[in-house]
Amino acid sequence: MTHRRDDVPVEGGLVAEVAQMTEAELAQHEAEVAEAVAPDREIQVEVGETLLELRDVTLRFGGLTALDSVSFGIRRGEILGLIGPNGAGKTTCFNAMTGVYRPSGGQVLLEDRPLGKASRHKITRLGIARTFQNIRLFGEMTALENVVVGADARNRTSVVGALLRLPRHHREERTAVERAMALLEFVGIADRAADKAKNLPYGYQRRLEIARALATEPKLLCLDEPAAGFNPAEKEELMELIRKIRSDGYTVLLIEHDMRLVMGVTDRIVVLEFGKKIAEGLPAEIRENPAVIAAYLGVPEDDAA
């Protein structure tokens, strides 16, 4: 589905309009944006029961064991950090959770339901969305169109219904565009809705990829090194966006190399090294953990202690 540039419901006045709002008007506006972003999603803000769980997940590629009996859970409403040195298996773990790879052993469960051999598309519909280390946008499509593609994951219209342009298709198409615009505003780039993705600044492309993932209405949002290539100011803005996403009721799993960002935004942290989990705990506990220090500094654990 494509939309002409003159179809985009922004005319330069949106940002100025928001800037002139009073505090009360801004709060009301943000509430309306949140409602438009995901009107049917059950909001879960407080940390609660386990949403997703890895139970002894093992992944082998020939004679190489990329993940070795990895187990941890992600609680609804939290920001969980997944860290480790290069080659620790972090992205491989993401790929096992999102259907890119199928575990050689163990299980991935979403709300106590094993994902088994579910396809990537089905896993997205079940409620797991992700971004990528290397940005994967549709460069020739506008920012708005990229987010609408994500919203299409929730559409119910059949191929025949879309071809015949039945009323349900029109309703879903209109709703998708409205939600996509709300999401672009949510991540702070609504004024660039009509620009092609390839023409956006790097930081905006990162935000656009997050908006597209949110358009699928995920129960769990997985961010794979979203701060890669950012300067310190951009990292601060990203931290605020991640907190805002959690405050709006999402659960977040974060892979990130920047320890200051991880320590500043996560509720708990899981640490991998050579495909094994070596630590799990609160940021303050992980910061002082000898095994974690040894893994990052490359020194014996006794010396790190």
N, C-alpha and C positions, 0 to 999 in steps of 0.2 A: 504494500500500500504506500502510495506517495502523496505528498501534498505540495501544491505550488507555494512559492515564497509569499505570494500575496494572500494565501489562505491563513498564514500564521497570525494569531490574534494578539500580536504585540505591535505597537506603533510608536515606540520610543518613550511613551509616557508612563509605563508601568513603574520603572525604577524611581522616577521623580515623584510619582504619586505616592509611593510607599514612604519616601523620604520626608514627605510633608505631613504624614499622619501623626496624631497624638499618640501617647503611650497606650491609651485604652483602645484607640482605633487600630493600632498596630497589633495588639494582642488579639482582637477580634479577627483581623485579617489573617494572622498566623493560624488561628483556629480553623478558619474557613479553608486555608490552604491544606492543613493537615487532613481535613475531612475530604477534600477533593483528591488528595493523594491516594487514599485507600479507604473509601467509604464503607466497605464491607468487611474490613479486617478487624478482628477482635484485638483491641489494644491490651497489651501486656507490658506494663512498665516495671513492676516490682520483680526482683529476682525470685524465682520460684522453682518449680520442679524441673527435672532434666528434660530438655527439649531434644537434644541429639546426643547419641552415645556411640563411642567406638569401643568394641569389646574384642581385645586381643587381635586387632587387625594386622595381618601380615601381607606384604606384597613383594613378590619375587619377580625379577626379570632374568630368566635363565639361572645362572649361578649367583646373581647379585640379589641380596635381600635389602630392598629399599625401605621397608617398614618391618619391624620385628616385634610382634605382639604388643602393639600400641593400644592403650586403653585410657580413655578420659571421657568426661561428659561436659556438655555445654548447657548451662541452666537458662531457662527462659528469662529474658530481660537483662542479661549481663553482657559485658564486653570481655571476651576471653582472648588473651594474646597467645599466639603460637610462635615460639621463637627457637633459635638454634643457629649454630655456625653454618656457613655455606655447605651444602650437601647433606644437611641433617635430615632431610626428608619432609620438610614443611609443605612445599607445594605438592609433593607426591601424596601427602596426607589429604590435602584439599582435593586432589584429583580422585582419590579413592572415595571421598565423601560425595562428590558431585557426579559420579558415574563415568568419568573419563577413563579410569582404570577400575577393574573388578578385583577385589582383594583375593589373594591366594588362600587366605584363611581368616577366620574371625567374622564379625558382623558390624555393619553400620546400621543403627536404628534411629528413626525419626519418630518421636512420640511413641516409643516402644514398638514400632512397626519396622521389621527388617526391610532395608531397601533392596537386598538381594541383587538380582540382575536387572533392576529397573534402568531404563534408558535415561540419558541426560535430560531429554525433554520431559519425561515423566517426573524425574526428580525435581526439576524446576517447578512443575505444576504442583508437586507435593509441598513445596515451600522452601527450597534451598536455592539461593542465587549467589553468584560470585562475580568478582572482577578478576582481571588478569595482571600478571607482572608486566607483560608487554600489552599496551592498550590495543583492544580489538574493537574498533568502531567502524561503521560504514562511512568511509571518508567522503564519498560523493553525496551522501544524504545530509540533510540539515540536522541540527541538534534536536529539533522537535521530532523529526522522523525517526531518529535513532531511538528515542524514548518510546515512541509509539510502537516500534517493533517489540520492545520489552512488554508493553501492555497487551500486545496481541497474544501473549502466552496465556492470558486469562479469558480470551474470547471464546464463545461457544458456537459461533456461526459455522455452519458446514461450508465446504467448498462450493457446493451448489448454491447455498444461500448467498455467498459472497458474489458469485458470478451473476446471479439473478438480481442482486442488489435488493434483497428483501428487507422489510422494515427492521428486523432484528439486527441485520448487518449495519444499517444506517445508525441505529442507536448505539451499537458497540463502537463503531468508528468515531462517532461524535464524543462519546464518553472517553475513549482512549486519548483523543486529542486534548480534551479538557484536563485529564489526569496528567498527561505528559507536560502540559504547560505548568500545572501546579508543581510537579516534581522539579522542573527546571528552576522555578522560583525557590523551591525548598532548598536546592543545592547552591543557589546564588548566581545562576547564569541565564535567567529568563530573558535578559536583554539581548542574548545572542541566539535566540531560538531559531531565527531564520538563516543563520550562517551555516555553511557546510562544516561538518565535523573536522575535516582536514585543515580548515582555516582557523580553528580555535587555538588559543594559546595552550601550551602543554598542560598547565594546571587546570584549565577549563575542560580539557579532554578527560582528565582524571575524574572531575566532578560529573561530567556527562556520563561516563561509564557507570558511576555509582547511581546516578538517576535512572539509567536504563535497567540496572539490576533491581532497584526499588520498584520499578514499574511492574515487575512480575508478582508484586505483593508477597515477598518472602516471609517465612517465619524465622529464617536464619539468613543473614547477609554475611557472606565470606569475602573479605577484602585481602587481596594478595599484593602486598607491598604497595599500598596506595600512595605512600610518600616518596617513592623512588624518583630521584631527580628534583625534588623540591628544595627550595632555600628555607632558612629558618622561619621566615615570616609565613610562608606557604604551609609549613608544617604546623604552625600554631593555628592557622585557619582550618586545616584539616582536622586537628584535634577537636576544635569547636564543632565542626560538622559531624564528626563521629558521635560526640556527646549528644548533639541535637537528634541524630538518627535514633539513638537508644532512648532518649526522652520521649520520642514519638511512638515508642512501643516495640521497636525492633530488637532482636537479639543479634549480636555482632561477633564474628570470629575474625581476628586480625592477625595476619602474618606481617611482620615488619622488622627490618634490621636496625632502625633507629631506636636505641634503647631509651632515650629521653622521651620519645613519643609513646613508646609502649608503657613505660613506667607511669607516664602522666595520664593515660586515658583508660587503661584496662582495670578490671575488677580482680581478675585472676590471670595466672600465666602458666602455660604448659611448655616445657623445654624438651626439645629433641636433640639427640646427637647420634650420628651414624644410624638413623632409623629407629632408635630406641628412646623411650621416654626416660629422662634422667631426673626430672623434677616437676613438681606441680605445687602451686601455692599462691599466696598474695604477693603483689609486687615487692613489698619490703622483704619478704622471706626469700624470694628469688634473687634479689639483689645481693643478699648475704650468703647465698648457698655455695659452698665450696665446689661442688660438682659443676655448677653452672659457670663459676669463675674459671675453673680449670678448662672447661670446654671452650670458652671464648679466648682465654689467654694462651692455651696450649701448654699448660704446665701441669705437673702431677697434682692430684687433688689434695694431698697432704701439704704441699707447698702453698696452694691456694688458701687453705684453711689458716 
